[in-house]
């Protein structure tokens, strides 16, 4: 397995970094291509393992897919096999996003239950509840969801669906199902993430009628003609990649980084907390400038559904608080096990006390390099940020395949900001 080796030079990050397209927008949009047999083109798609995994899944379902990053071309193949096998779904939970489009378009689907992952149980009960409200029969058999439209594979019907809690992929799955259901669907208590809003744009480009995507109530009128039109679209920038580089820019005093292509309006909760910690965050056209001009102050953070503080930025921000002055209390309310980066940070000298879903951080003067292990995508990023802060020391972050799922060309981008980082092939796991 590969590792990333970071040498803490003590020098602040300076320069420009360009943000790639949003992974969590590209994934549902790729699945939306199942709603049309035409040739669709996605642009500004990041070169990531999750994109390749989704392409492999679409090919298994019978689509012709050409990944030529930053473009992906998808069209109908010679046949359709509405089945997503465990071997593919276990690699990436977001594969569950084929369920809605398959059952809406082809009347049936057999999709492996995604199973849990490192950060939590990750159930999909809300996805299934919504599909049942739309007339779908759902059976769980030997780890698979067997879904069938009304009357043994007929067309879904519009419904009122109330989510018990905001779920990003749950909202996206039901938007895609409703786009071909008969009549009107109203989704209430929806996730409001920018990636949900982007999917709404795509479905409207494809000829569906979607209103309210990005708010907590979404109205959809299903298209009558049984399939949607293909589309050509450039994906929005990745706000979590942008936030990760914003935090990295602030980890050493003197940091001055222009994050190119970052939309500050999608990162207001993070920017507010970084400013409270003493970091200068300003918008420069389509870019965000981050300047670390003085000491960091500890601030408290509680993760929440968008537009609250993103759970996907919790690990990175916690690493920043490890070198801030004073105490910060960080509460994780979205996932039940998203502090696995803490024991690794403690091995680097961080002072963090875990109490259930809360981490109490006491800032320290210095972090020390160590061999540490990545456990999930965002935890990996927090360990790299800590390695940058460990001046004069070397940190080896192992199992960086987690990182490769969500950060395109990360060594190259960090090099561009003055970070001494290299990939170590075949390092010890
Ligand atoms: C999406 O996951 C993102 N993934 C995650 O990013 C992100 O952390 C998460 O939203 C929260 O913002 C993609 O968009 C591909 P949820 P998702 O459904 O949709 C519970 C990354 O790093 N829940 O919004 O799977 C669930 O257990 C990934 O790119 C149910 O109880 O998350 C969790 O506690 C990690 N029943 C909460 O809701 C359901 O049916 C939010 O989960 C669905 C969810």
Boltz pocket constraint, residues with backbone or C-beta under 6 A from the ligand:
constraints:
  - pocket:
      binder: B
      contacts: [[A, 24], [A, 27], [A, 94], [A, 120], [A, 121], [A, 122], [A, 123], [A, 124], [A, 125], [A, 126], [A, 127], [A, 128], [A, 165], [A, 166], [A, 167], [A, 168], [A, 169], [A, 170], [A, 191], [A, 311], [A, 312], [A, 333], [A, 334], [A, 335], [A, 336], [A, 377], [A, 378], [A, 406]]
      max_distance: 6.0
